[in-house]
Amino acid sequence: MADIATRRDPLDGIAPITARSRLTIEAAPRGARLVLRGPDSAAVAAGQAFGLALPTALNTAATDGTRTAFKLGPDEWLLLAPENGEAEAYAAIEAAVQEPHSLVDVSHRNIGILVSGSLAADVLNAGVMLDLDPKAFPVGTATRTLYAKAEIVLWRKGASDFHIEVWRSFTDYLHGQLEQAAREYVK
């Protein structure tokens, strides 16, 4: 009889990095991830099917607490939904969007990492060459960038709360870089 493979994420079993409520780095809950490419009119229909209006301004996020959408390019959105929701979301969006578009399930490609606390922006700025001051990178901003040598999507969820999406193959590297940066700030 064949063995059934159990899904394991690179951060499974790794304890969160914490520093007396000033910093927490931990794995985000597993979830479904879809990439939509197409015109804005496709995004309107996709948003209705997804249950969340997709953002129209570049480098912004929209969320209802359960579902999230990032506009990462002129015709590109990354959609996050609860775990095991990819098939339902995919089918609903495909049925709703009539324009030429591309919809790809990338749930197994990406891993989410949460960085929060008063030191979060400082630790992130150790590897991200963006101004993370709230005036320059306000809550709701989401962009594709680099952390050290890893491509990430960085979203400011709250004043001191960030969400990172990274390709699974870069997760160990990124976690190590974040851990090293955290040590510098939490001496």
Backbone as a chain_set.jsonl record, in Angstrom:
{"seq": "MADIATRRDPLDGIAPITARSRLTIEAAPRGARLVLRGPDSAAVAAGQAFGLALPTALNTAATDGTRTAFKLGPDEWLLLAPENGEAEAYAAIEAAVQEPHSLVDVSHRNIGILVSGSLAADVLNAGVMLDLDPKAFPVGTATRTLYAKAEIVLWRKGASDFHIEVWRSFTDYLHGQLEQAAREYVK", "coords": {"N": [[0.846, -1.179, 0.0], [0.521, 2.21, -0.775], [2.301, 4.926, 0.699], [1.018, 7.883, 2.122], [1.944, 11.11, 1.464], [2.849, 13.581, 3.785], [2.229, 16.975, 4.077], [4.844, 19.203, 4.587], [6.171, 22.156, 5.824], [8.97, 24.378, 5.354], [9.44, 25.765, 7.749], [8.275, 24.268, 9.716], [8.283, 23.036, 12.97], [10.226, 24.791, 13.827], [10.966, 27.03, 16.303], [9.332, 30.132, 17.098], [11.006, 33.297, 16.783], [11.563, 35.375, 19.419], [11.538, 38.396, 21.35], [11.13, 39.616, 24.172], [8.51, 40.897, 23.792], [9.186, 42.875, 22.007], [9.827, 41.971, 19.549], [8.725, 39.545, 17.259], [9.137, 36.762, 15.253], [7.68, 34.576, 13.131], [6.172, 31.654, 11.614], [3.626, 32.192, 9.238], [0.124, 31.339, 9.266], [-0.73, 28.447, 7.357], [-1.933, 28.651, 3.986], [-4.047, 29.226, 1.097], [-2.865, 30.234, -2.094], [-3.078, 32.271, -4.879], [-2.177, 33.448, -8.111], [-3.181, 36.044, -10.093], [-3.283, 37.229, -13.346], [-4.088, 39.805, -15.532], [-6.386, 42.141, -17.161], [-7.715, 45.149, -15.558], [-10.487, 44.918, -15.597], [-10.875, 42.18, -15.453], [-10.001, 41.792, -12.889], [-12.015, 42.975, -11.404], [-14.221, 41.24, -11.752], [-13.002, 38.931, -10.753], [-12.546, 39.678, -8.11], [-15.174, 39.868, -7.137], [-15.91, 37.186, -7.277], [-14.002, 36.092, -5.587], [-14.655, 37.178, -3.201], [-13.717, 39.514, -2.163], [-12.955, 42.785, -2.881], [-10.53, 43.469, -5.254], [-7.474, 45.281, -4.912], [-6.882, 48.398, -6.631], [-4.88, 50.248, -6.853], [-1.409, 50.339, -7.421], [0.975, 48.376, -5.622], [-0.457, 47.973, -3.239], [-2.573, 46.591, -0.645], [-5.525, 44.682, 0.041], [-7.729, 43.549, 2.505], [-9.878, 41.354, 4.355], [-9.462, 40.215, 6.697], [-9.623, 37.493, 6.519], [-9.306, 36.844, 3.835], [-6.936, 38.04, 1.472], [-5.606, 40.403, -0.825], [-3.044, 41.411, -2.991], [-1.87, 44.03, -5.029], [0.526, 43.742, -7.256], [1.66, 44.413, -9.659], [1.059, 46.086, -12.844], [-0.816, 44.417, -13.994], [-1.127, 42.323, -12.215], [-2.012, 40.303, -9.451], [-1.66, 38.972, -6.207], [-3.3, 36.561, -4.431], [-4.494, 35.651, -1.266], [-5.91, 33.094, 0.669], [-7.875, 31.155, 3.052], [-6.403, 28.072, 4.286], [-6.551, 25.208, 2.199], [-8.452, 26.32, 0.572], [-7.959, 26.826, -2.038], [-8.904, 25.388, -4.327], [-11.659, 25.914, -4.407], [-11.672, 28.758, -4.553], [-10.233, 29.099, -6.929], [-11.904, 27.823, -8.831], [-14.213, 29.43, -8.634], [-13.265, 31.956, -9.437], [-12.313, 31.413, -12.036], [-14.737, 30.758, -13.268], [-16.036, 33.191, -13.155], [-14.508, 35.165, -14.474], [-14.341, 36.464, -17.637], [-12.704, 37.665, -19.5], [-9.531, 37.479, -21.306], [-7.061, 35.988, -19.328], [-4.767, 34.954, -16.731], [-4.626, 32.498, -14.296], [-3.117, 31.129, -11.589], [-2.402, 28.529, -9.35], [-0.414, 28.899, -6.649], [0.033, 27.833, -4.204], [1.715, 25.907, -3.053], [4.155, 26.929, -3.574], [4.82, 29.261, -2.163], [5.694, 30.545, 1.119], [4.555, 31.942, 4.13], [5.709, 34.461, 6.367], [5.574, 36.023, 9.489], [6.388, 39.111, 10.9], [6.659, 40.976, 13.711], [6.204, 43.618, 16.162], [7.879, 46.222, 18.075], [10.457, 46.359, 17.084], [10.309, 45.385, 14.536], [10.362, 46.77, 11.97], [13.001, 47.71, 12.013], [14.512, 45.323, 12.055], [13.693, 44.245, 9.616], [14.686, 46.223, 7.908], [17.348, 45.628, 7.968], [17.82, 43.972, 5.874], [16.21, 44.761, 3.785], [16.048, 47.166, 1.341], [14.338, 49.45, 1.535], [12.525, 52.336, 2.561], [11.06, 51.962, 5.5], [9.668, 53.56, 7.187], [6.625, 54.648, 8.622], [5.491, 56.816, 7.217], [6.527, 56.654, 4.669], [6.08, 54.023, 3.956], [3.259, 53.093, 4.449], [0.624, 51.531, 6.468], [-1.005, 48.921, 4.801], [0.462, 48.959, 2.52], [2.028, 47.011, 0.034], [4.585, 45.27, -1.517], [6.765, 43.924, -4.024], [10.037, 42.959, -3.361], [13.514, 42.754, -2.347], [14.959, 40.799, 0.243], [17.947, 40.785, 1.581], [19.3, 38.476, -0.459], [17.022, 37.261, -1.303], [14.004, 37.124, -3.077], [11.038, 38.696, -2.127], [7.607, 39.267, -1.103], [6.492, 42.002, 0.555], [4.379, 43.102, 3.063], [2.824, 45.603, 4.867], [0.951, 45.104, 7.517], [0.04, 46.277, 9.85], [0.836, 48.938, 12.191], [3.167, 47.966, 13.445], [3.373, 45.483, 12.344], [4.187, 43.043, 10.012], [3.919, 41.121, 7.009], [5.453, 38.596, 5.243], [5.852, 37.125, 2.095], [7.455, 34.436, 0.673], [9.358, 32.481, -1.636], [9.257, 28.991, -1.271], [11.742, 27.647, -1.562], [13.566, 29.537, -0.733], [13.111, 29.902, 1.922], [14.527, 28.849, 4.237], [16.965, 30.221, 4.003], [16.082, 32.931, 4.145], [14.877, 32.943, 6.695], [17.129, 32.449, 8.272], [18.592, 34.8, 7.747], [16.857, 36.722, 8.839], [16.897, 35.894, 11.497], [19.588, 36.343, 12.152], [19.703, 39.154, 11.839], [17.893, 39.86, 13.829], [19.29, 39.161, 16.137], [21.159, 41.2, 16.269], [19.669, 43.356, 17.1], [18.54, 42.632, 19.479], [20.214, 42.363, 21.627]], "CA": [[0.0, 0.0, 0.0], [1.317, 3.434, -0.903], [2.286, 5.869, 1.812], [0.518, 9.208, 1.77], [2.893, 12.142, 1.886], [2.337, 14.641, 4.642], [2.805, 18.266, 3.705], [5.703, 19.83, 5.585], [6.718, 23.445, 5.429], [10.344, 24.543, 5.836], [9.5, 26.308, 9.111], [7.649, 23.351, 10.671], [9.163, 22.615, 14.055], [11.16, 25.852, 14.215], [10.318, 27.917, 17.275], [9.352, 31.555, 16.74], [12.035, 34.149, 17.374], [10.879, 36.393, 20.21], [12.396, 39.254, 22.166], [10.41, 40.39, 25.186], [7.415, 41.647, 23.16], [9.683, 43.88, 21.065], [9.986, 41.351, 18.234], [8.336, 38.156, 17.046], [9.251, 36.277, 13.874], [7.071, 33.254, 13.159], [5.506, 31.223, 10.387], [2.218, 32.567, 9.072], [-0.71, 30.153, 9.055], [-0.792, 27.966, 5.972], [-3.074, 29.18, 3.262], [-4.107, 29.102, -0.355], [-2.29, 31.39, -2.782], [-3.312, 32.285, -6.319], [-1.693, 34.62, -8.835], [-4.054, 36.44, -11.199], [-2.752, 38.211, -14.3], [-5.113, 40.196, -16.482], [-6.77, 43.554, -17.105], [-8.478, 45.567, -14.38], [-11.858, 44.401, -15.685], [-10.82, 40.804, -14.947], [-9.844, 41.883, -11.436], [-13.326, 43.291, -10.82], [-14.974, 39.98, -11.716], [-12.293, 38.018, -9.854], [-12.798, 40.127, -6.747], [-16.534, 39.471, -6.759], [-15.897, 35.738, -7.071], [-13.097, 35.812, -4.464], [-15.283, 37.676, -1.985], [-12.96, 40.672, -1.693], [-12.589, 43.667, -3.992], [-9.081, 43.511, -5.428], [-7.002, 46.67, -4.945], [-6.598, 48.931, -7.963], [-3.633, 51.021, -6.797], [-0.204, 49.514, -7.41], [1.678, 48.195, -4.342], [-1.371, 48.065, -2.108], [-3.243, 45.362, -0.233], [-6.882, 44.741, 0.572], [-7.972, 42.349, 3.304], [-11.046, 41.334, 5.234], [-9.044, 39.43, 7.846], [-9.571, 36.091, 6.102], [-8.768, 36.848, 2.477], [-6.086, 39.204, 1.207], [-5.176, 40.565, -2.217], [-1.989, 42.398, -3.21], [-1.647, 44.414, -6.427], [1.985, 43.768, -7.351], [2.068, 44.919, -10.967], [-0.069, 46.695, -13.55], [-1.818, 43.402, -14.317], [-0.824, 41.156, -11.379], [-2.493, 40.26, -8.076], [-1.434, 37.769, -5.41], [-4.484, 36.374, -3.593], [-4.319, 34.727, -0.146], [-7.178, 32.616, 1.218], [-7.637, 30.132, 4.068], [-5.835, 26.796, 3.843], [-7.434, 24.295, 1.465], [-9.476, 27.062, -0.147], [-7.51, 27.169, -3.383], [-9.74, 24.803, -5.383], [-12.917, 26.666, -4.435], [-11.393, 30.11, -5.053], [-9.824, 28.963, -8.327], [-13.089, 27.521, -9.647], [-15.106, 30.594, -8.634], [-12.66, 33.022, -10.251], [-12.319, 30.965, -13.437], [-16.11, 30.842, -13.781], [-16.487, 34.587, -13.193], [-13.701, 36.033, -15.345], [-14.556, 36.137, -19.046], [-11.62, 38.235, -20.296], [-8.282, 36.718, -21.288], [-6.362, 36.144, -18.058], [-4.033, 33.791, -16.242], [-4.843, 32.238, -12.875], [-2.226, 30.02, -11.249], [-2.34, 28.152, -7.941], [0.985, 28.868, -6.185], [-0.061, 27.535, -2.776], [2.86, 25.12, -2.595], [5.39, 27.651, -3.893], [5.111, 30.324, -1.198], [5.578, 30.398, 2.568], [4.358, 33.232, 4.783], [6.416, 34.716, 7.625], [5.082, 37.214, 10.175], [7.384, 39.839, 11.691], [5.888, 41.982, 14.435], [6.788, 44.209, 17.357], [8.472, 47.552, 17.893], [11.72, 46.238, 16.342], [10.057, 44.716, 13.254], [10.862, 47.549, 10.827], [14.462, 47.752, 12.093], [15.028, 44.016, 11.633], [13.462, 44.134, 8.175], [15.595, 47.128, 7.195], [18.688, 45.041, 7.898], [17.966, 43.293, 4.593], [15.337, 45.376, 2.781], [16.505, 48.526, 1.04], [13.184, 50.338, 1.395], [12.25, 53.146, 3.739], [9.891, 51.38, 6.143], [9.004, 54.534, 8.046], [5.19, 54.635, 8.288], [5.131, 57.861, 6.249], [6.952, 56.206, 3.344], [5.571, 52.662, 3.747], [2.145, 53.054, 5.406], [-0.195, 50.328, 6.597], [-1.709, 48.621, 3.554], [1.412, 48.899, 1.41], [2.565, 45.685, -0.269], [5.444, 45.378, -2.69], [7.778, 42.906, -4.275], [11.356, 43.528, -3.108], [14.504, 41.768, -1.919], [15.534, 40.793, 1.586], [19.272, 40.245, 1.251], [19.274, 37.991, -1.842], [15.772, 36.528, -1.53], [12.852, 37.913, -3.516], [9.902, 38.561, -1.218], [6.53, 40.242, -1.11], [6.439, 42.572, 1.9], [3.109, 43.786, 3.315], [2.671, 46.196, 6.205], [-0.408, 44.815, 7.984], [-0.28, 47.192, 10.938], [1.936, 49.851, 12.494], [4.363, 47.18, 13.769], [3.101, 44.119, 11.889], [4.508, 42.813, 8.609], [3.735, 39.777, 6.464], [6.365, 38.325, 4.13], [5.65, 35.944, 1.264], [8.737, 34.062, 0.079], [9.338, 31.17, -2.27], [9.626, 27.896, -0.371], [13.163, 27.304, -1.672], [14.365, 30.569, -0.071], [12.632, 30.072, 3.293], [15.6, 28.642, 5.22], [17.905, 31.336, 3.858], [15.462, 34.142, 4.666], [14.724, 32.805, 8.145], [18.464, 32.642, 8.84], [18.924, 36.225, 7.656], [16.034, 37.418, 9.833], [17.412, 35.518, 12.82], [20.853, 37.063, 12.338], [19.378, 40.569, 12.045], [17.236, 39.985, 15.135], [20.339, 39.111, 17.169], [21.803, 42.513, 16.345], [18.783, 44.315, 17.756], [18.005, 42.1, 20.723], [21.347, 42.018, 22.502]], "C": [[0.888, 1.237, 0.0], [1.195, 4.288, 0.353], [1.779, 7.209, 1.304], [1.485, 10.238, 2.323], [2.184, 13.19, 2.734], [3.02, 15.934, 4.254], [3.611, 18.817, 4.873], [6.221, 21.131, 5.01], [8.118, 23.587, 5.994], [10.442, 25.051, 7.271], [8.807, 25.419, 10.14], [8.672, 22.938, 11.719], [10.174, 23.658, 14.496], [10.411, 26.82, 15.124], [10.36, 29.358, 16.787], [10.524, 32.264, 17.42], [11.293, 35.239, 18.133], [11.883, 37.17, 21.048], [11.544, 40.147, 23.047], [9.382, 41.352, 24.607], [7.882, 42.752, 22.219], [9.814, 43.313, 19.66], [9.487, 39.914, 18.269], [8.464, 37.861, 15.559], [8.743, 34.845, 13.897], [6.433, 32.933, 11.815], [4.069, 31.727, 10.383], [1.4, 31.287, 8.942], [-0.678, 29.742, 7.582], [-2.02, 28.538, 5.294], [-2.982, 28.892, 1.781], [-3.555, 30.382, -0.967], [-2.522, 31.231, -4.282], [-2.704, 33.547, -6.902], [-2.627, 34.837, -10.02], [-3.312, 37.458, -12.041], [-3.863, 38.507, -15.287], [-5.446, 41.663, -16.344], [-7.576, 43.861, -15.842], [-9.91, 45.036, -14.406], [-11.924, 42.947, -15.206], [-10.72, 40.808, -13.43], [-11.167, 42.196, -10.746], [-14.145, 42.007, -10.684], [-14.328, 38.99, -10.753], [-12.545, 38.388, -8.401], [-14.182, 39.737, -6.259], [-16.585, 37.973, -6.464], [-15.065, 35.346, -5.851], [-13.707, 36.251, -3.131], [-14.574, 38.864, -1.372], [-12.606, 41.514, -2.906], [-11.072, 43.751, -4.077], [-8.626, 44.963, -5.507], [-6.688, 47.106, -6.369], [-5.307, 49.737, -7.992], [-2.447, 50.068, -6.663], [0.439, 49.518, -6.028], [0.786, 48.427, -3.133], [-2.001, 46.705, -1.839], [-4.666, 45.677, 0.188], [-7.087, 43.452, 1.353], [-9.269, 42.487, 4.079], [-10.735, 40.538, 6.497], [-8.925, 37.949, 7.537], [-8.927, 35.956, 4.727], [-7.988, 38.14, 2.272], [-5.723, 39.212, -0.267], [-4.135, 41.674, -2.277], [-1.958, 42.743, -4.691], [-0.152, 44.656, -6.578], [2.505, 44.301, -8.675], [0.859, 45.48, -11.672], [-1.179, 45.699, -13.867], [-1.658, 42.163, -13.443], [-1.324, 41.338, -9.949], [-2.09, 38.929, -7.454], [-2.59, 37.688, -4.423], [-4.19, 35.333, -2.518], [-5.687, 34.375, 0.415], [-6.876, 31.553, 2.275], [-7.118, 28.83, 3.464], [-6.917, 25.908, 3.241], [-8.561, 25.01, 0.732], [-9.119, 27.345, -1.588], [-8.418, 26.618, -4.478], [-11.049, 25.577, -5.53], [-12.707, 28.065, -5.014], [-11.051, 30.067, -6.539], [-11.052, 28.758, -9.218], [-14.017, 28.733, -9.741], [-14.561, 31.704, -9.526], [-12.678, 32.644, -11.724], [-13.713, 31.085, -14.042], [-16.551, 32.29, -13.975], [-15.766, 35.449, -14.219], [-13.846, 35.575, -16.794], [-13.439, 36.643, -19.952], [-10.42, 37.286, -20.324], [-7.523, 37.029, -19.991], [-5.551, 34.886, -17.772], [-4.3, 33.684, -14.753], [-4.062, 30.984, -12.516], [-2.251, 29.787, -9.745], [-0.864, 28.023, -7.551], [1.04, 28.541, -4.689], [1.146, 26.771, -2.247], [4.189, 25.803, -2.88], [5.795, 28.603, -2.778], [4.941, 29.873, 0.245], [5.398, 31.803, 3.132], [5.123, 33.303, 6.093], [5.876, 36.024, 8.192], [6.203, 37.81, 11.016], [6.63, 40.967, 12.38], [6.631, 42.467, 15.671], [7.474, 45.523, 17.039], [9.789, 47.52, 17.125], [11.535, 45.67, 14.932], [10.639, 45.481, 12.072], [12.383, 47.604, 10.833], [15.076, 46.443, 11.607], [14.833, 43.838, 10.131], [14.416, 45.031, 7.395], [17.038, 46.651, 7.197], [18.911, 44.364, 6.548], [17.14, 43.871, 3.471], [15.784, 46.811, 2.565], [15.339, 49.435, 0.672], [13.07, 51.156, 2.671], [10.957, 52.622, 4.358], [9.266, 52.298, 7.189], [7.528, 54.561, 7.649], [4.756, 55.718, 7.298], [5.472, 57.434, 4.824], [6.348, 54.854, 2.966], [4.412, 52.451, 4.729], [1.447, 51.691, 5.458], [-0.988, 50.15, 5.306], [-0.803, 48.581, 2.341], [1.919, 47.47, 1.263], [3.381, 45.802, -1.541], [6.353, 44.171, -2.816], [9.13, 43.588, -4.102], [12.327, 42.399, -2.79], [14.764, 41.919, -0.433], [16.848, 40.051, 1.419], [19.207, 39.784, -0.208], [17.999, 37.225, -2.186], [14.669, 37.48, -1.985], [11.686, 37.625, -2.583], [8.782, 39.502, -1.643], [6.414, 40.697, 0.337], [5.17, 43.401, 2.036], [3.105, 44.325, 4.734], [1.204, 46.044, 6.598], [-0.882, 45.799, 9.036], [0.937, 48.048, 11.225], [3.24, 49.101, 12.753], [4.218, 45.73, 13.331], [3.33, 44.001, 10.39], [4.258, 41.353, 8.258], [4.671, 39.665, 5.266], [5.874, 37.084, 3.407], [6.973, 35.663, 0.575], [8.589, 32.693, -0.579], [9.883, 30.143, -1.288], [11.132, 27.612, -0.397], [14.077, 28.33, -1.013], [14.026, 30.711, 1.416], [13.735, 29.909, 4.327], [16.593, 29.794, 5.189], [17.326, 32.6, 4.485], [15.316, 34.074, 6.184], [16.073, 33.001, 8.837], [18.888, 34.1, 8.826], [18.133, 37.037, 8.684], [16.53, 37.136, 11.252], [18.71, 36.259, 13.133], [20.596, 38.551, 12.596], [18.747, 40.786, 13.415], [18.264, 39.987, 16.256], [21.013, 40.464, 17.348], [20.977, 43.51, 17.154], [18.326, 43.878, 19.142], [19.117, 41.694, 21.679], [21.035, 42.31, 23.943]], "O": [[1.894, 1.286, 0.707], [0.138, 4.362, 0.979], [2.082, 7.613, 0.182], [1.802, 10.231, 3.513], [1.071, 13.619, 2.43], [4.242, 15.986, 4.118], [3.124, 18.889, 6.001], [6.653, 21.195, 3.859], [8.431, 22.978, 7.017], [11.438, 24.789, 7.945], [8.753, 25.773, 11.318], [9.789, 22.539, 11.39], [10.912, 23.427, 15.453], [9.363, 27.355, 14.761], [11.32, 29.763, 16.133], [10.967, 31.868, 18.498], [10.478, 35.954, 17.549], [12.943, 36.657, 21.407], [11.271, 41.298, 22.705], [9.412, 42.539, 24.932], [7.057, 43.493, 21.686], [9.902, 44.065, 18.689], [9.79, 39.162, 19.195], [7.966, 38.608, 14.717], [9.298, 33.995, 14.593], [6.189, 33.817, 10.993], [3.384, 31.69, 11.405], [1.938, 30.253, 8.547], [-0.609, 30.584, 6.686], [-3.014, 28.867, 5.942], [-1.977, 28.385, 1.283], [-3.749, 31.474, -0.432], [-2.207, 30.197, -4.872], [-2.714, 34.599, -6.261], [-2.837, 33.942, -10.838], [-2.775, 38.435, -11.518], [-4.502, 37.598, -15.816], [-4.864, 42.361, -15.514], [-8.052, 42.958, -15.154], [-10.482, 44.738, -13.358], [-12.923, 42.533, -14.619], [-11.282, 39.941, -12.761], [-11.412, 41.735, -9.632], [-14.695, 41.727, -9.619], [-15.026, 38.29, -10.019], [-12.736, 37.513, -7.557], [-14.351, 39.326, -5.111], [-17.232, 37.547, -5.508], [-15.388, 34.379, -5.161], [-13.323, 35.76, -2.07], [-14.793, 39.194, -0.206], [-12.017, 41.008, -3.862], [-10.406, 44.067, -3.092], [-9.313, 45.793, -6.103], [-6.283, 46.299, -7.206], [-4.703, 49.892, -9.053], [-2.486, 49.113, -5.888], [0.446, 50.541, -5.344], [1.212, 49.003, -2.132], [-1.969, 45.801, -2.674], [-4.973, 46.785, 0.63], [-6.666, 42.382, 0.913], [-9.698, 43.59, 4.415], [-11.635, 40.224, 7.276], [-8.202, 37.227, 8.223], [-8.11, 35.066, 4.492], [-8.33, 39.188, 2.82], [-5.553, 38.159, -0.881], [-4.316, 42.741, -1.691], [-2.013, 41.845, -5.531], [0.375, 45.654, -6.087], [3.691, 44.61, -8.789], [-0.257, 45.371, -11.166], [-2.343, 46.08, -13.996], [-2.009, 41.063, -13.868], [-1.097, 42.371, -9.319], [-2.171, 37.884, -8.1], [-2.836, 38.629, -3.668], [-3.692, 34.249, -2.825], [-6.526, 35.252, 0.615], [-5.737, 31.099, 2.381], [-7.359, 28.527, 2.295], [-8.05, 25.87, 3.721], [-9.527, 24.372, 0.313], [-9.867, 28.02, -2.296], [-8.678, 27.311, -5.462], [-11.49, 25.859, -6.644], [-13.475, 28.506, -5.869], [-11.522, 30.898, -7.315], [-11.215, 29.437, -10.232], [-14.547, 29.026, -10.813], [-15.311, 32.322, -10.282], [-13.022, 33.469, -12.571], [-13.855, 31.471, -15.202], [-17.352, 32.582, -14.864], [-16.361, 36.372, -14.776], [-13.514, 34.438, -17.131], [-13.243, 36.118, -21.048], [-10.302, 36.4, -19.477], [-7.369, 38.19, -19.613], [-5.645, 33.889, -18.488], [-4.209, 34.676, -14.03], [-4.307, 29.91, -13.065], [-2.137, 30.728, -8.96], [-0.154, 27.153, -8.054], [1.982, 28.928, -3.997], [1.552, 26.974, -1.103], [5.239, 25.309, -2.47], [6.981, 28.74, -2.479], [4.169, 28.965, 0.554], [6.025, 32.749, 2.655], [5.182, 32.327, 6.841], [5.736, 37.012, 7.471], [6.883, 37.097, 11.754], [6.031, 41.816, 11.719], [7.558, 41.818, 16.158], [7.629, 45.89, 15.874], [10.203, 48.539, 16.571], [12.516, 45.493, 14.209], [11.342, 44.894, 11.249], [13.002, 47.551, 9.77], [16.04, 46.448, 10.841], [15.723, 43.33, 9.449], [14.902, 44.641, 6.333], [17.872, 47.218, 6.491], [20.053, 44.197, 6.119], [17.343, 43.513, 2.311], [15.883, 47.583, 3.518], [15.352, 50.1, -0.364], [13.478, 50.705, 3.741], [9.878, 52.819, 3.799], [8.432, 51.865, 7.983], [7.211, 54.502, 6.461], [3.751, 55.548, 6.609], [4.779, 57.812, 3.879], [6.131, 54.576, 1.787], [4.552, 51.728, 5.716], [1.659, 50.828, 4.606], [-1.567, 51.103, 4.783], [-1.24, 48.212, 1.251], [2.205, 46.801, 2.255], [2.921, 46.371, -2.531], [6.662, 43.493, -1.836], [9.347, 44.675, -4.636], [11.996, 41.224, -2.948], [14.787, 43.032, 0.092], [16.869, 38.849, 1.153], [19.073, 40.616, -1.106], [17.912, 36.607, -3.247], [14.43, 38.512, -1.357], [11.381, 36.47, -2.285], [8.989, 40.415, -2.442], [6.257, 39.876, 1.241], [4.912, 44.294, 1.228], [3.355, 43.589, 5.688], [0.332, 46.749, 6.09], [-2.069, 46.119, 9.105], [1.967, 47.898, 10.568], [4.305, 49.549, 12.328], [4.868, 44.845, 13.886], [2.756, 44.748, 9.598], [4.373, 40.467, 9.105], [4.679, 40.527, 4.387], [5.518, 36.094, 4.046], [7.552, 36.556, -0.042], [7.8, 31.858, -0.137], [10.849, 30.401, -0.569], [11.728, 27.362, 0.65], [15.244, 28.036, -0.757], [14.602, 31.559, 2.098], [13.869, 30.753, 5.214], [17.011, 30.286, 6.237], [18.0, 33.267, 5.27], [15.602, 35.049, 6.879], [16.145, 33.653, 9.879], [19.48, 34.584, 9.791], [18.68, 37.935, 9.324], [16.575, 38.031, 12.096], [18.902, 36.744, 14.248], [21.213, 39.139, 13.484], [19.032, 41.779, 14.084], [18.125, 40.736, 17.223], [21.395, 40.828, 18.46], [21.524, 44.396, 17.81], [17.78, 44.683, 19.897], [18.949, 40.759, 22.462], [21.873, 42.081, 24.815]]}, "num_chains": 1, "name": "protein.A"}
